[in-house]
Amino acid sequence: MKAAPRLAAGLSTTGALSDTSIHSAIEALERMATLARQLGAERIDSVATSAVRDATNASAFLSEIQRRTGLRVRVLDGDEEARLSFRSAVAHFDMGVGRTVVVDIGGGSLEFALSAEGVIERLSSFPFGAIRLTEHYLQDGVTSKGVRKLRRAVRRGIRDELPRRDWRGAQLIGSGGTFTNLAGIHLARQGIITAQSVHAAHIPRSDLEHILDTLVDMTPEERRATPGLNPERADIIVAGIAVAAEVVRRIEARELVVSRYGIREGLLLEAARVVPTIADPGDARARSVNDFAERCHVEQPHSSHVRKLALTLFDALGERLGCPREDRGVLADAALLHDCGYHISYERHHKHSYHLILHADLLGLSPTDQVVIANVARYHRGASPKREHRNFGTLDKTLRRRIRRLSALLRIADGFDRGHVSAVSDLKIRWVQRAIRITPVAVNARTGMRLEMWGANRKSGLLAQIAGVPVEVVAPDGRALSSNDVQAGEIE
């Protein structure tokens, strides 16, 4: 249950919590405490952050909470806030190698946790919350001049606490409503409306600055209607993103990564005495994808073999097809999970795979990559990707191209294990002037590959369409099957 009483509202002017905010906060706490007790909770932890920490009437507010709800509220200092955000980030991101800056932007304050190899080096807190800065610099409306003043103040404030020479290029992880709404806007701009979460979204610095400039130029009504933005945050989002932009600028980060978790989950981990494991790059993702495959009872020998063949195709053809190197991991995950839809039924299992992957809790994957993986698995069989397909057509052109290329490779790899017996041990691939020639290598001399050649040829049309040349599946004796004999969209 969530509520946003905005305790920081008016604080920078009066120094005290407003009656309206106090009333809203206590009502929300009463509802939450009642529900917790009805559910049998034996322990309820309550904490307050920067607004209460700074308010002159904080003691009276806390006493009234205890009288009305029976809750004793613990007031966190800035370092505690930063530490809890860091604890949550460690549980969800690979932070075992290199330097990481974890940033949390709330209504009243900004917190940093600076770490190297997963060990905290410094904790810091600043009075640069989204509500506080909006009231101070943008009270009369959002203007370019006001945003410039706001950014200068933040720049000066964080300069000494965030030495550029030590933290230049560090991984940057952001938590709090500013970052989750920023991610929502970013994903909406890519046409990604199917993502189940903004968690682990990667936002390039250039996109962040462009989103900020766009929001500054909007009217309040246009801002509230921005796709991906919670309308209730429309009045404070510019200040929050401006703070994020200055942090990114200070450490010269190429991008920031968004966490949907923060102080609240840090508290849960602390209360449960859970100490997250510090993971190296790729560990969380591999563990999460493999665990999901096991839960879906994926046929591991077949999926692993298809992954091997798909990556062989990627290494031989990917660069010429225009695939970025990072898509190799996307293809690997899609190959491992492509048949997870069998968990529901064989019929239309490719479509079931799409929905299962899309709704899975997969750590280490950005929402964009998860949507791409789900679509690539969806198109490992059946019709090829088409604009009229809702799951595909709403995506922007760049994502659609990625999905088509990777699907083309996965389809052929899956065809080469048509019998699920790993009869094809390897692939020899040549892209000559007039064709792509793929020769399967049998696992031994006695192994027949007639079914596998037929399966790969039947699924070769999409690759031929993308490459602009026929795809020939060539038997060891030189006999060839051509994609010219099949249609790219033919259903098995």
Order of alpha helices (4+ residues) and beta strands (2+ residues): alpha-alpha-beta-alpha-alpha-beta-alpha-beta-beta-beta-alpha-alpha-alpha-beta-alpha-beta-alpha-alpha-alpha-beta-alpha-alpha-alpha-alpha-alpha-alpha-alpha-alpha-beta-beta-alpha-alpha-beta-beta
